[in-house]
Amino acid sequence: MTQNMTKWCCGPDGTPDFNKMTEFMERHDRTSKYDAAGWALFFIWVGVAWLAGFSLGVGLLGVAAITLGMQAIRKASGVPVEGFWVLVGIGFAVAGLWQGLDVQLPLAPFVLIGAGIALFLWRVWPKNSRQAK
C-alpha cells in the first residue's frame, strides 16, 4: 500500500501532494468500512438463513447477492472493485441456482474444468495467439 500511495500521492516532481494524500487515506478508510459491512451482512444473513431454515440454494444466493452488492457499492463509490470477489459472488450465484434447480449433475467437475481452461488460457496460451484474433 505504501508504494501505491507514494506513486498516487506525489506530484510530477516527486513532492508530496497533501490533498491527494488526504483523498487516498479517505478512500482506504471507506474500503475498510465496506469490507467490514460486507462481512457483517454475511454473518447476519447466514444466521437468519440458518434460523429460518432456508434451503442451501437460497442461502447461497443470499451470499452471492451480498458479495456482488458490496462490489457494486465499491464501484459506485469510486473504490476499486476486487475482481476476485466478483468471481466468488458469481460462483455463489451459480452454486445457488444449481442447488435451487436441483440439477442432478455434480457442480464441482464443471468448476474444475472451467478453472483449468481459464488458467490455461490466462497463463499458458501464448499472448500473441490471443492478440492475433
ZAKOLKE-577785 format. One record per residue (C-alpha): x negated, y negated, z; residue in three letters. Coordinates in Angstrom, 2 decimals, m for minus. Layout:
BEGIN
+---------+---------+---------+------+
!       x !       y !       z ! resn !
+---------+---------+---------+------+
!       X !       Y !       Z !  ALA !
...
+---------+---------+---------+------+
END
This chain:
BEGIN
+---------+---------+---------+------+
!       x !       y !       z ! resn !
+---------+---------+---------+------+
!    0.00 !    0.00 !    0.00 !  MET !
!   m2.85 !   m2.41 !    0.79 !  THR !
!   m4.37 !   m2.23 !   m2.71 !  GLN !
!   m0.94 !   m2.65 !   m4.29 !  ASN !
!   m0.21 !   m5.63 !   m2.03 !  MET !
!   m3.60 !   m7.19 !   m2.80 !  THR !
!   m3.05 !   m6.92 !   m6.56 !  LYS !
!    0.50 !   m8.17 !   m6.33 !  TRP !
!   m0.02 !  m10.97 !   m3.79 !  CYS !
!   m3.07 !  m12.70 !   m5.22 !  CYS !
!   m3.15 !  m15.35 !   m7.88 !  GLY !
!   m5.11 !  m15.06 !  m11.12 !  PRO !
!   m8.21 !  m16.42 !   m9.42 !  ASP !
!   m8.04 !  m13.77 !   m6.66 !  GLY !
!   m6.97 !  m16.15 !   m3.88 !  THR !
!   m4.01 !  m15.13 !   m1.73 !  PRO !
!   m0.59 !  m16.47 !   m2.69 !  ASP !
!    1.26 !  m16.63 !    0.63 !  PHE !
!    4.70 !  m16.95 !   m0.98 !  ASN !
!    4.11 !  m13.73 !   m2.90 !  LYS !
!    2.80 !  m12.06 !    0.28 !  MET !
!    5.93 !  m13.01 !    2.20 !  THR !
!    8.13 !  m11.68 !   m0.60 !  GLU !
!    6.14 !   m8.41 !   m0.70 !  PHE !
!    6.49 !   m7.90 !    3.07 !  MET !
!   10.23 !   m8.63 !    2.96 !  GLU !
!   10.68 !   m6.08 !    0.16 !  ARG !
!    8.68 !   m3.50 !    2.12 !  HIS !
!   10.85 !   m4.17 !    5.18 !  ASP !
!   14.02 !   m3.68 !    3.07 !  ARG !
!   12.60 !   m0.42 !    1.72 !  THR !
!   12.12 !    0.89 !    5.26 !  SER !
!   15.65 !   m0.14 !    6.21 !  LYS !
!   17.12 !    1.54 !    3.12 !  TYR !
!   15.21 !    4.73 !    3.87 !  ASP !
!   16.42 !    4.74 !    7.48 !  ALA !
!   20.01 !    4.04 !    6.39 !  ALA !
!   19.86 !    6.89 !    3.87 !  GLY !
!   18.63 !    9.36 !    6.48 !  TRP !
!   21.26 !    8.16 !    8.96 !  ALA !
!   24.03 !    8.66 !    6.39 !  LEU !
!   22.63 !   12.10 !    5.58 !  PHE !
!   22.76 !   13.22 !    9.23 !  PHE !
!   26.24 !   11.74 !    9.72 !  ILE !
!   27.51 !   13.46 !    6.55 !  TRP !
!   26.05 !   16.85 !    7.48 !  VAL !
!   27.62 !   16.59 !   10.95 !  GLY !
!   31.01 !   15.58 !    9.56 !  VAL !
!   30.93 !   18.26 !    6.85 !  ALA !
!   30.00 !   20.90 !    9.40 !  TRP !
!   32.69 !   19.89 !   11.90 !  LEU !
!   35.35 !   19.60 !    9.20 !  ALA !
!   34.42 !   22.98 !    7.73 !  GLY !
!   33.85 !   21.66 !    4.22 !  PHE !
!   32.62 !   24.16 !    1.66 !  SER !
!   28.95 !   24.27 !    0.77 !  LEU !
!   29.73 !   22.77 !   m2.65 !  GLY !
!   31.45 !   19.73 !   m1.11 !  VAL !
!   28.59 !   19.32 !    1.37 !  GLY !
!   26.00 !   19.37 !   m1.41 !  LEU !
!   27.99 !   16.89 !   m3.50 !  LEU !
!   28.13 !   14.56 !   m0.48 !  GLY !
!   24.36 !   14.76 !   m0.06 !  VAL !
!   23.98 !   14.06 !   m3.79 !  ALA !
!   26.22 !   11.00 !   m3.51 !  ALA !
!   24.20 !    9.65 !   m0.58 !  ILE !
!   20.85 !   10.33 !   m2.29 !  THR !
!   21.82 !    8.81 !   m5.63 !  LEU !
!   23.77 !    5.99 !   m3.97 !  GLY !
!   20.74 !    4.91 !   m1.95 !  MET !
!   18.64 !    4.80 !   m5.12 !  GLN !
!   21.34 !    2.71 !   m6.82 !  ALA !
!   21.28 !    0.29 !   m3.87 !  ILE !
!   17.49 !    0.08 !   m4.11 !  ARG !
!   17.78 !   m0.71 !   m7.84 !  LYS !
!   20.45 !   m3.36 !   m7.27 !  ALA !
!   18.36 !   m4.98 !   m4.53 !  SER !
!   15.19 !   m5.18 !   m6.60 !  GLY !
!   13.44 !   m2.47 !   m4.58 !  VAL !
!   11.67 !    0.16 !   m6.72 !  PRO !
!   13.69 !    3.32 !   m7.36 !  VAL !
!   11.99 !    6.55 !   m6.36 !  GLU !
!   12.22 !    8.99 !   m9.27 !  GLY !
!   11.64 !   11.98 !   m7.01 !  PHE !
!   14.78 !   11.21 !   m5.02 !  TRP !
!   16.79 !   10.66 !   m8.19 !  VAL !
!   15.79 !   14.18 !   m9.30 !  LEU !
!   16.60 !   15.56 !   m5.85 !  VAL !
!   20.02 !   13.88 !   m5.97 !  GLY !
!   20.73 !   15.30 !   m9.42 !  ILE !
!   19.63 !   18.71 !   m8.11 !  GLY !
!   22.06 !   18.47 !   m5.19 !  PHE !
!   24.84 !   17.44 !   m7.58 !  ALA !
!   24.15 !   20.38 !   m9.90 !  VAL !
!   23.97 !   22.80 !   m6.95 !  ALA !
!   27.21 !   21.40 !   m5.52 !  GLY !
!   29.03 !   21.74 !   m8.83 !  LEU !
!   27.56 !   25.21 !   m9.34 !  TRP !
!   28.81 !   26.26 !   m5.91 !  GLN !
!   32.16 !   24.49 !   m6.28 !  GLY !
!   32.87 !   26.04 !   m9.67 !  LEU !
!   31.92 !   29.45 !   m8.23 !  ASP !
!   29.55 !   30.25 !  m11.09 !  VAL !
!   28.60 !   33.92 !  m10.83 !  GLN !
!   25.08 !   33.48 !  m12.21 !  LEU !
!   22.36 !   32.51 !   m9.69 !  PRO !
!   21.14 !   28.91 !   m9.99 !  LEU !
!   17.54 !   29.45 !   m8.84 !  ALA !
!   16.27 !   31.17 !  m12.02 !  PRO !
!   17.59 !   28.31 !  m14.14 !  PHE !
!   15.91 !   25.76 !  m11.85 !  VAL !
!   12.61 !   27.64 !  m12.06 !  LEU !
!   12.80 !   27.92 !  m15.86 !  ILE !
!   13.66 !   24.21 !  m16.16 !  GLY !
!   10.84 !   23.22 !  m13.80 !  ALA !
!    8.38 !   25.37 !  m15.75 !  GLY !
!    9.41 !   23.85 !  m19.09 !  ILE !
!    9.24 !   20.33 !  m17.66 !  ALA !
!    5.80 !   20.96 !  m16.17 !  LEU !
!    4.56 !   22.44 !  m19.43 !  PHE !
!    5.83 !   19.51 !  m21.49 !  LEU !
!    4.58 !   16.94 !  m19.00 !  TRP !
!    1.12 !   18.27 !  m18.17 !  ARG !
!    0.13 !   20.92 !  m20.72 !  VAL !
!    1.62 !   19.95 !  m24.08 !  TRP !
!   m0.78 !   17.61 !  m25.92 !  PRO !
!    0.30 !   14.00 !  m25.64 !  LYS !
!   m0.45 !   13.42 !  m29.34 !  ASN !
!    2.18 !   16.01 !  m30.29 !  SER !
!    4.86 !   14.21 !  m28.27 !  ARG !
!    3.91 !   10.79 !  m29.68 !  GLN !
!    3.96 !   12.02 !  m33.29 !  ALA !
!    7.72 !   12.59 !  m33.16 !  LYS !
+---------+---------+---------+------+
END
